[in-house]
Amino acid sequence: CDSPLTQKGVKQVQITRDRLAGVPIDEAYSSTSERACDTAEILLEGRNIPVRREKRLKAVNFGYVEGSANATRLAIASPGGPRMGTGDRNFGGEDCEDVVRRETEFLQTLLGGEEKTILLAGHGASLNLLLHHIAGESLKERFPEFTFFFNATAVIVAYADGRFEVAQVLHAVSDNGEGKYALLKEHLIGGPR
């Protein structure tokens, strides 16, 4: 399902954009989904940076249970068993290793000798798998309470000497039900080491 950003989602991304105003961005890539492209475009408002669409940043493919409610999908795909995304090959979809492989392969194509800041706009589950794969130890060490992306979360990851290290995790905001937004949490430990 290629759903657009909701009004709430747009507001969350605008707040994240404002919080990233001082972060230099050299390149930007987005999943081909409408909401991820819209997210990248909002995050880059006021900057002269094109957004390149990339299929390898797409959401996790759940096969023929795609589009089902999470509870239904979990009951069908893994009754009493593994969590979402761990065994969806049986249903024509991907498992965690498939997602990590395609996103890591894409990320490797971006890494060169020069230092640069790259924006990736994608989907919580797939980017969460990538982040835990490439910087899991750094993430656990510096941000032990981090478990998953909220919508419009920004994570700044440094790459040096063949290693990825999480420098910042900027969770987005939460709607209190009355249209008032509050910062959930900001994890910030200096900058890249």
C-alpha positions in Angstrom: 0.0 0.0 0.0 1.5 3.3 -1.1 -0.3 5.7 1.2 0.6 9.4 1.4 1.7 11.2 4.6 -1.2 12.1 6.8 -1.6 15.7 8.0 -0.1 14.5 11.3 2.8 13.0 9.5 3.5 16.2 7.6 3.6 18.2 10.8 6.0 15.6 12.4 8.3 15.8 9.4 8.2 19.6 9.4 9.3 19.6 13.0 12.1 17.2 12.2 13.1 19.3 9.3 13.4 22.4 11.5 15.5 20.4 14.0 17.9 19.3 11.2 18.3 22.9 9.9 21.9 23.0 11.1 22.9 19.6 9.8 24.7 19.8 6.4 23.3 17.3 3.9 25.2 16.5 0.7 23.0 13.9 -1.0 19.5 12.5 -0.5 17.9 9.2 -1.3 14.3 8.0 -0.8 12.3 4.9 -1.0 10.1 5.1 -4.1 6.9 5.2 -1.9 4.9 8.4 -2.0 5.2 9.0 1.8 9.0 8.5 1.8 9.5 10.8 -1.2 7.2 13.4 0.5 9.2 13.1 3.7 12.5 13.6 1.9 11.2 16.6 0.0 9.9 18.2 3.2 13.1 17.6 5.1 15.0 19.2 2.2 12.8 22.3 1.8 15.1 25.4 1.4 18.1 23.3 0.3 19.1 22.8 -3.3 19.5 19.0 -3.0 17.7 16.6 -5.4 16.0 13.5 -4.0 17.0 10.3 -5.8 14.5 7.5 -5.7 15.9 4.1 -4.7 13.9 0.8 -4.8 16.3 -0.8 -2.4 15.0 1.5 0.4 11.4 0.2 0.0 9.4 -1.1 3.0 9.6 -4.7 4.1 7.7 -6.9 1.6 5.3 -9.2 3.5 4.2 -11.1 0.4 0.6 -12.1 0.1 -0.2 -10.9 3.7 0.9 -7.4 2.7 -1.7 -4.8 3.7 -3.2 -6.9 6.5 -3.4 -5.4 9.9 -0.2 -6.2 11.9 -2.1 -8.5 14.3 -3.6 -10.5 11.4 -0.3 -10.6 9.5 1.5 -11.9 12.6 -1.1 -14.5 13.3 -1.0 -15.8 9.7 2.7 -15.5 9.1 4.0 -16.6 12.5 1.4 -18.0 14.9 3.1 -18.3 18.2 6.5 -18.0 16.5 8.9 -15.4 15.2 8.3 -11.7 15.1 7.2 -9.8 12.0 9.6 -10.0 9.1 11.6 -13.0 10.3 9.9 -15.6 8.1 7.9 -14.0 5.4 9.6 -15.8 2.6 7.0 -18.6 3.1 4.4 -16.0 2.0 6.2 -14.6 -1.0 7.8 -11.8 1.0 11.2 -11.0 2.6 12.7 -11.9 5.9 15.1 -9.7 7.9 18.2 -11.0 6.1 16.7 -10.1 2.7 16.0 -6.5 3.8 19.4 -6.0 5.5 21.1 -7.4 2.4 19.4 -5.1 -0.1 19.8 -2.0 2.0 23.4 -2.7 2.9 24.3 -3.3 -0.7 22.8 0.1 -1.6 24.6 1.8 1.3 27.9 0.3 0.1 27.4 1.9 -3.3 27.3 5.3 -1.6 30.4 5.0 0.4 33.6 6.4 -1.1 36.7 8.0 0.2 35.1 11.4 0.7 33.3 12.5 3.9 29.6 13.4 3.2 26.3 13.5 4.9 23.6 11.4 3.2 19.9 11.6 3.9 18.0 8.3 3.6 14.2 8.5 3.7 12.5 5.2 4.0 10.4 3.1 6.3 10.7 2.4 10.0 11.0 -1.4 10.0 13.5 -1.7 7.1 15.6 1.3 8.2 15.6 -0.1 11.8 16.9 -3.4 10.6 19.6 -1.6 8.6 20.6 0.6 11.6 20.9 -2.3 14.0 22.9 -4.3 11.4 25.5 -1.6 10.6 25.8 0.1 13.9 24.2 -2.2 16.5 27.1 -2.2 19.0 27.4 1.6 18.8 23.7 2.0 19.1 23.5 -0.3 22.2 26.4 1.4 23.8 25.5 5.0 23.3 21.7 4.8 23.3 20.7 1.7 25.3 17.0 2.7 25.5 16.6 3.1 21.7 14.5 0.2 20.4 12.6 1.4 17.2 12.0 4.4 15.0 9.0 6.6 15.6 7.6 8.3 12.6 9.9 11.1 11.3 12.8 10.1 13.5 16.2 11.3 12.3 19.3 9.2 13.0 22.8 10.6 12.3 25.4 7.9 11.6 29.1 8.5 11.1 31.2 6.3 9.0 35.0 6.2 9.5 37.7 3.5 9.3 35.2 0.9 8.0 32.8 1.4 11.0 29.5 3.0 11.4 28.7 4.8 14.6 25.4 6.4 15.7 26.1 10.0 16.7 22.5 11.3 17.2 19.0 9.9 17.4 16.3 12.6 17.1 12.9 11.1 17.7 10.1 13.0 16.2 7.1 14.3 18.1 4.0 12.8 19.6 0.5 14.2 19.1 -1.4 14.4 22.5 -4.7 13.9 20.7 -5.5 17.6 20.6 -3.2 18.5 17.8 -0.5 19.7 20.2 2.9 18.1 19.6 5.6 17.4 22.1 9.1 16.2 21.7 9.3 12.6 22.7 13.0 12.3 23.4 16.2 13.6 22.0 19.3 11.5 22.3 22.4 13.6 21.6 25.9 12.8 22.6 28.3 15.2 21.0 29.0 14.5 17.4 30.8 11.8 15.6 33.9 10.6 17.4 
